[in-house]
């Protein structure tokens, strides 16, 4: 019996005896360290499986998708009711007068016809005046042509900048960095000289104040120079990061065809809601109101119209943020498929699968992320409004500090969440937690890539678009007779170009974030899918705020 029971006994330092046999035959309870090690191993095995999910995905965050669909259906249903239930008398409000005999507002057809004839005569006079004004006609013509040409040129201009960032990143960044200083100095001196020579400006703005503003702007420029010099090592690393992201974006150029189509689809989706908002004003009645003993006819809206305005505006804002997150999802899914592919080959139908996942299984995650961004922006706008209203008191200060801390925490958790969800197909909360643990485990920061690369890219597009605006202004001065209006036309061209270039920076910035998450997954798995990415991202600074959860694990070094 003793030999048969021997294998079931745990190893012990004590000799067997009849008194301790029953106690020693029972296994010891696991210690705290063993339990902790088991949990670490289970978590480690869980995170080692992180990779792009090519298989069929489950529907995630369905309650938020259902809530969004119900909100959209309610907006369209009440919008159709607004059109069907509209009061056609709203457009003829001016023809209604108060009738004392019936104590109601009645319509006078004669006055209405006279009013319509007067409107027609007034419109004809305005039309003839517009036709006779040749200067305004030339201004509108030049403005339209400038905007059209700028919109057409923005496409090759963007592709050219992408090509330069791909092959000559260092040269382009270092060539535009001096303009970060030169252009503010130029505009600062230009306005000072122009205001000095202008009698109206010099009279309203005394010399002492002009000198004070001039010196203040130069101090700001000096601070910018100091920031660039102090962070020069980060600038050099960011240059290489932008080059890698530009190469990744150049391998997925079809994104520039799909993403604008999503924006156009959003505008088409907005069109009927805007129509519903217009017809919502027509729901009401013309009622007689008394003021100082005199009666007049005024329009009285139905009580539910303001509520519908709020419903439609909330739907439009949530739809905008959800579409923004859907674009990030599509960018992340497409770039991640390229990153984890073999031999730098782009997978077939990568964008199609990303679109299918974004508007299919992960549509609830996209709606959830869009709702969070919408709420954060609304709360932040309310806090900014309260700050501008100069709300004093220690209580208001504490509330603002707490709200800002909460919003910063939400932004931090939301930074790479949608990128991770596009790669793995996990729900929003799980993606947020797993992303945080992934970066924490590999000692990576969620701040460095965003702050430096975004500012450099924004500075580059600002400099290039400003150079384009100066060239347009010079051409208009030489080829047209617009005079001072050429500055306005050039400014409008600058706005169009910087909007297009801002969209390009938005796409490239999301590519940088996606590559960063993919690099963290590679580092966590101990693999190297893209050697050129590891050669750059391995130089990222280690986050000192986090300690590794796995002390026995060493990060991948390349």
KAMOBEL-V85620 format. One line per field, one symbol per residue. phi: phi as a letter, one per 20 degrees, with the letter a starting at -180 (. if undefined). psi: psi as a letter, one per 30 degrees, with the letter a starting at -180 (. if undefined). burial: 1 if it has 9 or more other ideal C-beta (glycine too) atoms within 8 Angstrom, else 0. A space follows every 50 residues. Layout:
phi=???
psi=???
burial=???
//
This chain:
phi=.fffeffeeffbeeffbfedfffffeffffffffffffffffffffffef afeeffdefdlfgfffffffffffffffffffffefdffffdffeecedf felbecedffffffffffffffffffffffffefffffffffffffffff ffffffffffffffffdcfffffffegfffdfffffffffffffffeeff fffecfffffffffffffffffffffffffdfffffffgfffffffffff ecffffeeffffffffffffgffffffffffeercececdblnddbdced fffefgffgffffffffffffffffffffffffffffffefelleffflf ffffffffdcfeffffffffffffffffffffffffffflfeofffffff fffffffffffffegdffffffedmffffffffffffffffdldeedfff fffffffffffffffffffffffffffedcdfmfffffffffffffffff fffffgfffffgfffffffffgffemccecfffffeffeffffeeddffc feedffdc
psi=eeeffeffklklfllklfegeeeffkkkkkleeeeeeeeeeeeeeeffgk lkjfakllklheeeeeeeeeeeeeeeefeeeeeegljffefgeffklkjf efhlklkjeeeeeeeeeeeeeeeeeeeeeeefjeeeeeeeeeeeeeeeee eeffefeeeeeeeefeeheeeeefefefffeeeeeeeeeeeeeeeefkee eeefjleeeeeeeeeeeeeeeeeeeeeeefheeeeeeeeeeeeeeeeeef fhffefeeeeeeeeeeeeefeeeeeeeefffgjaljlkkkjhfkklklkj llffeeeeeeeeeeeeeeeeeeeeeeeeeeeeeeeeeeeglkggkkkkhe eeeeeeeegcegeeeeeeeeeeeeeeeeeeeeeeeeefghjlkeeeeeee eeeeeeeeeeeeffegefeeefefglleeeeeeeeeeeeefghkkgeeee eeeeeeeeeeeeeeeeeeeeeeeeeeeeflhfbfffeeeeeeeeeeefee eeeeeeeeeeeeeeeeeeeeeeeefhljejefeefeffgkkkjffkkkfj ffkklkk.
burial=00001000100000000001100100000000001001010011001001 10000010111001101100110111011101100110110110111110 00001011001100100000000000000100000011100110011001 10110011001111110010011001101110111001100101110000 11000000010001001101100110010010011011111111111111 11001101100110010011011011101111110101000000001000 10001001101101111111111111111111111111111000010001 10111011011111111111111101111100100110000000010001 00110010011011111111111111110011011111111111100111 01110111111111111111011001100001000101111111011101 11111011111111111111111110001100110110010010000100 00000100
//
